[in-house]
């Protein structure tokens, strides 16, 4: 009896992958719906994939798991923060105008 459906096996689910739904990565075949990040489960493509051993990650999860760690790499108290508190209801202060200690006369642009 002939063996029908002898395509490649999916690297995630192990079922047969047909050409119309095949995504190839690192010599393995995947269904499009199975080609997901191992951590966050986002759909991946050739621009967002990062591979470690036999595991497939998106670039952001790969960086969090295997990227550099420490104070100089965006973690800890020494990192820059551009949050000005808007999400907490803090309104940014208006910049003060220096008038060199003299009171303003007439119509000033900064009022």
N, C-alpha and C positions, 0 to 999 in steps of 0.2 A: 504494500500500500504506500503511495507517495506521501511525503511529508510536506503538507501545505503550510504556508505562513512561516517559513524558516528565516525570518529577519533577525536583526540584532536584538539582544535583550536590553531592557532599560537598566541603567546603572542605579536607579532609585527603587523601582517597584519590581523589577525582574521579569516583567511581561514583554511580549514581542513589540518592537517599535517598527512601525511602517514608515516608509520614506516621506509621506506627506506630513507626518507629525514628528519627524526626527530632528533632534538637536545634538550635534557632536561636540564633545569637549574632552580634551586630554585623552583621546583615543577611545572614549566610551560613548555610547548612544543613550539619549534620554528622550522621553516624551516631552513635549513642550510644557505640559501641565505638571510634570515631575521635576523639571529643571528649576529647583528652588534653593534658596539659601538654607543651610543647615540650622541656622540660629533663628532668623526672623521670618523665614518662609516667604520672602519676596520672590517674584518671578525674576529670573536672570536672563541676560543676553550676553553677547560676546564682549560688550563694553563694560559690564558691571560684574563680571565673574572674577573670582580669585580662588585658586586651588591650593590646598595644603594636604599633602599625602593623597588620600582618595576622597577627601571631603571637599565639597563645593560651597563657597561662601560668597556673599556680596562684598564689595570692597570695604564698606564701612564696618561690617561685622568682623571681617578678616583683620582689619586694622585694630579693632578693639581687643580681639583675642590674641593676635600674634604680633602686633606692632610694638614699638618702643614704649617703655613705661618709665615713669619718674617725673620729677618736678619740672624738668626742662622740656617735657613733651606734652604739655597741655593738661596736666593733672596736678592737683595740689593747690596750696595757697598762693604760690608765686605766679600763677597764670594771669594773663590779662582778662578783664571782663568788661564788656561794653554795655552791660545792663545798667540802665539808669533808673530802674524801678517803676516804669510805666505800668507794668502788669500788676503791681501791688497798689496802684493808685497814687503813687508819688509823682507829683508834677515837677518837671525840671525847672530849675531856677532861671529867671531872666538874667542875662549877664549885666553886671553893674557898669554904669558909665562913669568914667573918671572925668571930673570937671576941674581938676587941679585945685580943689578946695574952695572954688569960687561958686557962688550961687548963679544959677542960670538966669538970663534975662530974656524976656520976650518968648517967642516961639522956638522951642528946641526940637530937634528931630527925635530925641530919645524919650520923649514923654509919652 
